[in-house]
Amino acid sequence: MQTALLICNILAGVIGALYAYRVIFAVIGAFATKRFPPAKQAHRYAVLVAARNEETVVGNLLRSIAEQDYPADQLTVFVVADNCSDRTAEIARREGAICYERFDTERCTKGYALEFLFANIERDYGIQSFEGYFLFDADNLLRHDFIRLMNDAFDSGEKVVVSYRNTKNLGDGWLSAGYALHWLRTCRIEHCGRSLLGISSRIQGTGFLFATEFVKDGWHYTSLTEDRAFSSDIVTQGATIAYQHEAQFYDEQPNSLRVAFRQRLRWAKGHLQAFTETAGALIRGIFRKGGLAKRVSCYDMLTTNMPTAVVTIPIKLVEVGLIVYLCIAEGRFSSEWFLLLFDVLKLLIFEHFGVIPMGLLICFLERKRMKKLKWYQYLWYSLMFPVFGMIGDVATLIAVFTKVTWKPIPHNSNVCIEELESDPPSKEEKQEPVGAPVGRS
């Protein structure tokens, strides 16, 4: 039994060692990130929006796109109204977007909606009529300079670019704040360091730009988490997902535990699918020729997709069971019971306590971009941040044994970008990077 206990400890240590390299990203990201010079050219983009019953929010997104300080004649906005029973399509067209309506209740993931949208773009415009594609969810809002700053990265030669993800409803409660801290942590502690070292970041659902070459034959990522599959494919092709820290957008986070768990369950199942579908290609990529950064990117994406909770939690449960057995079998109830109690608490709580100082650090580092709140709110949200990770671990274990279907996440925040920008520009202040007019296309 002592040997088995030792084996469990060794396995847990090995799994932890697989991720030790990320400390480098965290340290670098706390202080620096890659910067991009102003673009010499305003490239032509299609802006894609996937929406399902989003009449409350889609108009605000489209207006934030129309108000970008970027040449309007270089942007074409497309909306796919996917299985909508409200006024989403009507509002999209009213705001000047080209809207395609789709009705398919069997193939209902966001990926299928994008597959449908790209097929229509190819038929009516030609996919290669655009140099690149932005992808947003209907609840997103863009700061006035978002597309211009993303264009800086694209013009410098980056093929795929992710951006800074802020939150519309940070102050709604500890759950929405947990999401907010999660996204901000990813930006500052993961993306920043990776970008400076030339290691690929990863796409996280929305707010990103990619070159047309990746979809020249259409969109074919239709799983529960199409972003993970797309990210893995990009990395295995030898490309790098860059990060533009200056380009900022907002989205709405769930504040219902039921909705949040449903979303996390879908993420967990999708991540499991992505791991099984891409692990082989990523492992091969680690050993291929092409430079250290590309090999590390494949390893990093492999560990990102790896469902570690599926392994680590059972190991800990076995460890706890072994300690209980030893206590009963050997009749010793002193140090063993203490170890038992410690391991149970570690399993449930202690392991996640490490994100509390991380939450406080993120609140400090991102204080200029986060919504202004009382100090005790930041403290409370950081103290509750561990719960976000616990929900994810539970969802991952359940996802292994459960069939999960895609369900929409309701968005009800009717806030507009002017309410979120602390320094909204006047018309005279808006910058024109290239001698072309700005405004609605």
N, C-alpha and C positions, 0 to 999 in steps of 0.2 A: 504493500500500500504506500509506503514511503517512497518507493521508486516511481510509482504511478504519479504521486503528487509532484515529485521532482520533474517528471516528464511534462506535466501540465505547465509547470512554471517555466520550463525551458521553451515550450511551444509559444507561450504567451510572450516571452522575451524576444523570440525570433520574429514574431509578427510585429512587435513594436519596433524592432531594429529595421524592418523593411521601410519604415516611414521616418526614420531618424534624419535622413537627408533634408527633410522639409524645414528643419530648424534654420537652415541656411537661407531659404526663401523668406522665412519670417523675419529674421534679423535684417536682411537687406531691405525688405519691403517696408519696414518701419521707418526707414530713413531716405530711401531713394526709389526712383522708378525711371523707366525710359521716357525720354521726351522726343517730340517730333517737330521739325522745322515747319514754318508755314508753307502750305502747298503752292506750287507754281501753276497748277491747273485745277479747274473745277470739273471733276469727272461726272459722267452721267450715270445716275443711279435710279433704280426702281425701289420704292419703299413699300414693303409688304406688311399687311396687317391681317392677322387671323382673328376672327370674332365669332362668338356664339352668344346671341341674346345680350348684346353689349350696348343697348341704346343709351344707357345712363352715362357711359364713359367714352364711347368711340368718337363723339363729336369733339370733345376736349383734346384728345390725342391728335386728330386731324388738324385742328386749329393750331396746335403747337408745332406741327410740321409745316403748315403754311406760313408761320411767322419766323421760320429759320432765317438767319442771316447768310443765306446761301442762294445762288442763282436759281430762281424758280423754274427756269426753262431747262434745268439739268436734273429735275426731279419729276418722277411720275409715280403717283400713289395708287396702289391697288389694295382693295379689301376683299377678302373672301368671307362672305356671310354664310357661315356653316351651320346648317340645320336651325336657322333662326325663325322664331315665331313672333318676334317683336319688330321694332322699327329700325333695326341696325342698318339694313341695306338702304332704306330711305334716307337716313341721316348721313350715311357715307356718301351717297351721291349728291346730297344737298351741299356737303362740304367740299365737293369737287373731286372726290376719289372715283376711280373706276372700280365698280363693284360687281363681283360675280357671286351668284347665289348657288349654294350646293345643298342637296337634300339626299342624305344617305345615312340612315340610322344604324347600319350594321358596321360600316367602316368609319368610325367616328372619332379617331384621334386627330390631334392637330397636324400630325404628319400627313394624313390622308387629305386634309383640307389644303395643305400646301402643295401636295402632288396635283390636286385638281387645279389650283391657282396657276402653277407653272405650266400646266398643259394649256390653259386658256391664254396665258401670256405668249406662249410659243405660237399658238394658232393666230392670234390677233396682232402681235407686235414682233415676235421673234425674241427668244430668250437672249440672244447675243446682241440685241439692240441696246443693251445696257452694259456698262462696264462692271457694275457690281450691284448687289442687293442688300438692302437693310431689312431686318425682320423685327417686328414689334408685336406685342400683344395689345389688345384694344384698351386695356387699362393703363397703358404707359403714357407718360408725358415727357417731352423733350425740352431741355433748356434751349434758349434761343440760339446758342452756338454749337449745338451737338453735332450736326451734320458737317459743319465746317471743320471742326476739330477731328472728327473721324476721317474726313477727307485728307487732312494733313498726314495721318498715318498711312492711308491708302496710297497717296501720292508719293510717299517715301519708299514705296515698294512692298508694303505689307499686303498679303493676300487675304487674310482673315483678321478681323479686329473686334475685340470685345471692349466694353465700356464700363464706366463707373455706375453702379446700380444703387440708387437711393430709394427712399420709401415715402410714399404719399401720406401714410397714416401711422407714423411712428408712435404718436402719443395715444393711440386708441387702447392700448393695454399691453400686458406683458407678452402675449403671444405674437402680436404683430411686431412688437419690439424685438422678440427673439429672431423672427425672420430678418428684420432689418440688420441686426448685429451679425447674423450669419452672412448676409450678402456683403456687408461692409468689411467683415473679417476676410472674406475671400478676396475682395479687391485689394485690401491693404497688405495682408499677410501672405497671400498666395500670388496673385497676379503681378503685383509690383516687382517682387523679387525675381519671378520667372522672366518677366519681360526684360529686365536689365541684364540677365544672364543669357538671353537668347533661347530660353526653354519655353516650349509651347504652353500657353494657358489653356483653358477649356471654355467652351460655350455653355452658358447656363440659361437656356430657354428663350431669351429675348434680348433686345438691345445690342445687336451685333451686325457686322458688315462682312460680306464675303465676295470674292471675285467671281465673275460669271463662269470661269472655267470649271468650277466645282459643280455646277448644275447645267452644263451645256446640253446634257441629255435628259434634263428634268430633275425633279426632286424624288428621291427614292427612300427616304427615311421615315417610316410610318409606325414605328414602335411606340410604346407608352412614353418613352423619353427620347424623342428624336434628336435632342441636342447631344446626348452622350454618344449616340451612334455616329452622328455627323462629326463630332470632335475626334472620335477615334479614327474615322476614315481619313480625315484631314492629316492627322499625325502620321498614320501609316503610309500615306502618300509622300511623306517627307516634307510637308509644309508646316509652317509655324503659325499658331494662333497668337497674335500680338495683343497688347493691352494698351488702351489710350486712357490714362488716368484723368485727363482733363475733360473728357466728354462725359456728360452726366445726364442720366435720365431717371425717372421715378416710376415706381409701380406700386400697386396696392397689395397689401399682405392680408391673409386671413386673420380674423380675430375670433373665430369660432373654433373650439377644440375639435368638434366633429368634422368641420370642413378641413381643418389643418391635418387631421389624422388621415382623412381620405386622400388628401394630396400627397402626404408623405408615403402612404401605402402605394400609390401609383408611382411615385419616384423610386421607391425601393424595388418594386417589381421591374420597372424599366431598367434600373441599374443592374439587376440580376441578368436581365435579357442582354443588355449591352456587354456585360462581362463574358457571358458564354459565346456571344457572337463575334467578339473582337479580340479575345485573349490570345488566340493563336497568332493572328497577324501582328499584334503588339509585341509578343514574345520574339517573333522573327525579326521585328524591327529593331529590337535591342541589340541584335548581333549583326545587323547588316552594315555595309559600308555607307558613309555619308556624314561623318563627323560626330563628335561627342555629343553636341547639343541635341541632335536628332535622335540619337540613341537614348539619351537621358529622357527626352520627351516621350518616347515610347514607353519607357519604364514608368515614368511619372503617370502617364495616362492609364497604364495597366493597374497601378496601385490605387488610382482614383476610382476605377471601375470595380476594383476588388471588393466584394461584400464581406469585409472583415468581421462585422458583427455576427455573421452566420457561424464563424469559427470561434471567435473570442468568447462570446457569451456561453456557449456550451462548455468550453474549456473551464471557465470559471465555475459553472454549475457543477461540473464533475469534481473540480477542486474542493468546493464546499462540501459535496457529498462524501468525498474521501475523508475530510477532516471530521465530519460527523461520525463516520464509521470508526475512525481511530479513537475518537473520544469515548464512544460506547464500548468498543471492543477492548480497549486497554484500561477503561475505568478511570481515566484522568480527565479532570474537568477544570483545570486551571488555565494554563497558557493555551491549550488547544481550544477551549471555549472562547477565549479572547480572539484567537486567530479566526475561529469560525465567525464570530460576530463581525470582526474587521472585514473579512472577505465578503460576507453578505452585504454589508454597508458599502464596501468598495464596488461590488457588483451593481448595486442599485443607485448609489449616489456619488461616492468619493471620486471615482474615476472621472466624473463629469465636473467635479468642482474646479478643475484646472481652467475651465473656460470662464470662470467668474473674473479673475484678474484680466483675462483676455478681453472680456466685455468692457471692463473699465478702461483698459488701454485703448480699445477702439473708440470709445466715447471721447477719450482725450485727443487721440490723433485726428479724428474726423469731426471735432467739435465745430469747426467752421462750416461744415456742410450739413451736419445733422440739424434737425429741427430743434429750436431752442426750447429746453424744458427746465424744470426745477432740478437742482442737484440730486435731490432724493429720488426723483423719477429715474435718472440715469443709474443710480445705485440699485434701485429695486429691479430694474430691467436686467442689470448685470447679474444680480443674485438669482433671477429666474432663468437666465440664459441656459443653464444646464438642462432644464426640462426640454428645451428644443432638441438637444442631442438624444435624450432618453426616448422621446417620441420616435425619432428616427431609428433607433436600435430596435425598439419593439416592432415598428412597422416592417423592418427588414426581416425579422424572424417570422412574422406572420405571412409576409409576401412569399416566402419559400413554399408554403403549403396552401396558398390561397390563389384562386383565379381572380385577377384584377382587371376591371374594365375602365376605360377613360370616362371621366365625368367632369363637366365644367365646374370651374370655381367662380362663384358669384362675385361681382364687383359692384359696389354701391357708392363709392366715394366720388362725388361730383365735383371735386376740387379741380381748378384749372391751373395752368402753369404759372400765371401771374401771381397766384397766391403762394406759390412755392419758391419762386425766385426772390431771393433777398435783394437782388439788384437788377430788376428788369430794365432792359435798355430802352431809351427813347428811340424814335425813328431815326433821329440824327446821329445817335451813337452806334447804331447797328453797323457792323463792319462788312464791307463787300470785298471778298478776297480776289475776285476777278471782275473785270468791267462788265458785269451783266446785272440786270435788275433783280431785286428780291421781292418776294411776295407770293401770292397764291398762283399755282400753275393752272 
